[in-house]
Amino acid sequence: MTLFYDPLLAKLCVHGADREQALDRARAAVAAFAIMGPKTNLAFHAELLASPQFLRGDYDTSLVSKLRPR
């Protein structure tokens, strides 16, 4: 991590009539989002949005370590 740029480069917000529509829009937005240069966590967000646990709404903060064990 470098101090030469703000680590928050962008914020992606989506909404929908219900959770399913919002998740569909989030997946489409993450797939279309592009940042050139610094590393991003877009791949993680795509993985999270495809996770059955997340899609069911059956998750807590431990889901991150389950998806990306060290």
KEKE-3310 file (N, C-alpha, C; in steps of 0.2 Angstrom, whole numbers, plus 5000, padded with zeros to 4 digits):
npx = (5004:5003:5006:5003:4991:4973:4966:4953:4946:4934:4916:4904:4887:4872:4854:4838:4821:4819:4829:4834:4834:4843:4855:4857:4859:4871:4880:4881:4886:4898:4905:4906:4914:4929:4946:4961:4978:4981:4980:4964:4949:4939:4938:4936:4924:4916:4916:4911:4898:4893:4893:4884:4880:4880:4871:4859:4858:4863:4874:4889:4902:4912:4912:4921:4933:4931:4928:4941:4952:4968)
npy = (4994:5011:5028:5037:5039:5040:5026:5024:5024:5024:5023:5011:5011:5003:4999:4992:4986:4975:4964:4954:4960:4971:4964:4958:4969:4974:4964:4966:4979:4977:4969:4977:4987:4996:4999:5005:5003:5004:4990:4982:4978:4972:4959:4951:4956:4952:4938:4937:4942:4931:4921:4908:4908:4922:4926:4920:4927:4923:4926:4932:4942:4933:4927:4933:4928:4914:4914:4919:4911:4912)
npz = (5000:4996:5000:4991:4985:4988:4996:4994:4980:4973:4975:4974:4972:4972:4969:4970:4967:4975:4985:4977:4964:4967:4969:4957:4949:4956:4953:4939:4939:4945:4936:4925:4930:4929:4934:4931:4934:4950:4961:4965:4974:4966:4961:4972:4976:4966:4968:4981:4978:4971:4980:4987:5001:5004:4994:4999:5011:5022:5031:5040:5047:5046:5034:5025:5028:5026:5012:5007:5013:5023)
capx = (5000:5007:5002:5003:4984:4968:4964:4946:4946:4927:4911:4899:4881:4866:4848:4833:4815:4820:4836:4837:4836:4849:4861:4858:4862:4877:4884:4882:4890:4905:4908:4907:4918:4936:4950:4967:4983:4982:4976:4957:4946:4934:4937:4933:4917:4912:4916:4906:4891:4892:4893:4878:4879:4878:4864:4854:4857:4865:4882:4891:4908:4917:4911:4927:4939:4929:4930:4948:4957:4975)
capy = (5000:5017:5034:5042:5040:5038:5020:5024:5027:5025:5019:5008:5010:5000:4999:4989:4985:4970:4962:4950:4965:4975:4959:4957:4976:4974:4959:4969:4985:4975:4966:4982:4992:4995:5004:5004:5005:5001:4984:4984:4971:4970:4951:4949:4958:4947:4932:4938:4942:4924:4916:4905:4911:4929:4927:4918:4932:4919:4927:4937:4945:4928:4925:4935:4923:4908:4915:4920:4909:4914)
capz = (5000:4995:5003:4986:4983:4993:4995:4992:4973:4970:4978:4969:4975:4968:4972:4967:4970:4980:4986:4971:4959:4969:4968:4950:4947:4959:4949:4933:4940:4947:4930:4921:4933:4927:4936:4928:4938:4957:4963:4968:4977:4962:4960:4978:4976:4961:4972:4986:4975:4968:4985:4989:5008:5003:4991:5004:5016:5028:5032:5045:5045:5045:5027:5021:5029:5023:5005:5006:5019:5022)
cpx = (5004:5002:5001:4996:4979:4966:4957:4945:4939:4923:4906:4893:4876:4860:4843:4826:4815:4827:4839:4838:4842:4855:4862:4862:4869:4882:4886:4887:4897:4909:4910:4912:4925:4940:4957:4973:4984:4978:4969:4955:4940:4933:4934:4926:4913:4911:4911:4899:4889:4891:4886:4876:4876:4872:4858:4853:4859:4873:4883:4898:4913:4917:4918:4932:4937:4930:4937:4952:4964:4979)
cpy = (5006:5023:5039:5043:5038:5031:5019:5027:5028:5021:5017:5007:5007:5000:4995:4988:4980:4968:4958:4955:4969:4970:4959:4964:4976:4970:4963:4975:4983:4972:4971:4988:4991:5001:5001:5007:5001:4995:4986:4977:4970:4963:4948:4950:4954:4941:4932:4938:4936:4919:4914:4908:4918:4930:4925:4923:4928:4920:4932:4939:4939:4925:4927:4930:4916:4908:4915:4918:4911:4908)
cpz = (5000:4998:4998:4983:4988:4992:4993:4985:4971:4975:4973:4973:4970:4972:4968:4970:4976:4981:4980:4965:4960:4968:4961:4947:4950:4955:4942:4933:4941:4940:4925:4923:4931:4931:4934:4933:4945:4957:4966:4971:4973:4961:4966:4979:4972:4965:4977:4983:4972:4974:4987:4996:5007:5000:4995:5009:5023:5029:5038:5043:5044:5038:5023:5022:5026:5015:5003:5012:5018:5021)
residu = (MET:THR:LEU:PHE:TYR:ASP:PRO:LEU:LEU:ALA:LYS:LEU:CYS:VAL:HIS:GLY:ALA:ASP:ARG:GLU:GLN:ALA:LEU:ASP:ARG:ALA:ARG:ALA:ALA:VAL:ALA:ALA:PHE:ALA:ILE:MET:GLY:PRO:LYS:THR:ASN:LEU:ALA:PHE:HIS:ALA:GLU:LEU:LEU:ALA:SER:PRO:GLN:PHE:LEU:ARG:GLY:ASP:TYR:ASP:THR:SER:LEU:VAL:SER:LYS:LEU:ARG:PRO:ARG)
# end
